[in-house]
Amino acid sequence: MENVPNSEFIDALQLQLEFLRKRIQELETENAKFSALLSNCRCQKMEESSSAQVLDSGHLVEVTENLKLDGNDEITVNPSKQTLPGCSTKTLHHFPKRYVALKVMYFGQRFYGFASEAQMDPTIESEIFKALHKTRLISGNKKELQYSRCGRTDKGVSSVGQVISLFLRSNCKETAVSNDYSAEPFAKELREEIDFVKMLNRVLPEDIRIIGWSPAPTNFSARFSCLSRQYKYIFWRENLNISAMETAGKKFIGEHDFRNFCKMDAANVHNYKRNITSFEIFPCDERFLGDQLWVVQIKGSAFLWHQIRCMVAVLFFIGQGLESPNVIDVLLDIERTPRKPQYKMAPEIPLVLQSCEFEGLKFSCSSEARQALQAHLEKECRSYKLQAAIFHEALQCLCIQTDDSRPNSIMKKKESSHIPLMLRATEPSYEERLTKLSMGGGRREKMWCAR
């Protein structure tokens, strides 16, 4: 007799389960009808109605998945009918879409670089795709989306002008198949189009922001359509000889073989010639304890793996008086210096991808999204300045007495221990690396061509 209530309870649950299954079938039928209508009609009301059906169906599947019988037995449903709440790939395929370029800003300190192929997490790219899926702006894989990125910055490197391109869901008709782009109707489209900047920034992490978007032709590539990339490297001047660094930096301008200023990837990269179009070095407004921040700004068509950080490292040797500016000429002469001397790259945190130049793109941001972005950046600036003020207060509390002789002794020690670049041990040449690869002894490094 004690088992009777259990039996009645199970019968009630089974009836409820049967009702839910029938209701799911009804909703799926209705959803299929809406999908068919959407293939011929793009009006906003139909989109909202279809999305509501998907949400309702997804919620019922989730309820059914969690329904349990008395004991340890769990009622399960067909895995093929499980969907993420609020998301239906089948429905998204019927939405209009357009090819879009997004301008991305990020602070790279906590990320393992931009690209997500290295199986390290988090990366900027992986966080962006999480946001794109969460907002239901995409369906399909990267190949189907025609996804491309302008550069793949290293671990710790930041950007205020990275650009990616891909197909996104759109509110506008007839935007997906054109290989031509004219900015004329863009202002009208902007009023009707999804606010991509606002939508994505609501779900992205605090240290990643979309700062603009532009329609792009479908034959556009964020990597191969890029005309130039510009990097900034920020540093404290200290006792560096800026004039010597500037003289040396100007030697980089023009087309040169930069194999001695990069991490060589002989398995994938066979042309190490790159064209540097401008080199500048100038001060910032930021000062601290009698020192001042300066910037090295380098612009070129494309860059090799770790090229900027290697260039800056040699410039620092020159600025410290440890190397002559003429060492740049020697390292750029591949016949004279076929093997790269071993030296440590400059740190990654001060490096910023400032801008990527394209022809015909017009990046835009709604006033509402721009205001929200400005408020966010101001908040972050205030937070970091507050932290700096706390560290400064701690320094004041230490009341350290300055000893003028100590910095000089440290500098002398560094100078005496410095080994000139041209007397250092060298890395294998490009030809030696190829030979090793052909013999099967080489390790394939990841592709890092146009950065």
Salt bridges, closest charged atoms under 4 A:
GLU26 OE1 - ARG23 NH1 3.21
GLU117 OE2 - ARG149 NH2 2.77
GLU125 OE1 - LYS142 NZ 2.98
GLU125 OE2 - ARG149 NE 2.83
GLU127 OE2 - LYS130 NZ 3.52
ASP154 OD2 - HIS306 ND1 2.77
ASP154 OD2 - ARG309 NH1 3.77
ASP154 OD1 - ARG451 NH2 2.58
GLU189 OE1 - ARG98 NH2 2.44
GLU193 OE2 - ARG98 NH1 2.75
GLU206 OE2 - ARG209 NH2 3.98
GLU206 OE1 - HIS376 ND1 3.37
ASP207 OD2 - ARG110 NE 2.49
ASP257 OD2 - ARG259 NH2 2.94
GLU286 OE1 - LYS385 NZ 3.99
GLU323 OE2 - HIS418 NE2 3.00
ASP329 OD2 - LYS251 NZ 2.98
GLU348 OE1 - ARG309 NH2 3.50
GLU357 OE1 - LYS299 NZ 3.74
GLU368 OE2 - LYS198 NZ 2.83
GLU427 OE1 - ARG433 NH2 3.22
GLU432 OE2 - ARG339 NH2 2.73
GLU445 OE2 - ARG443 NH2 3.91
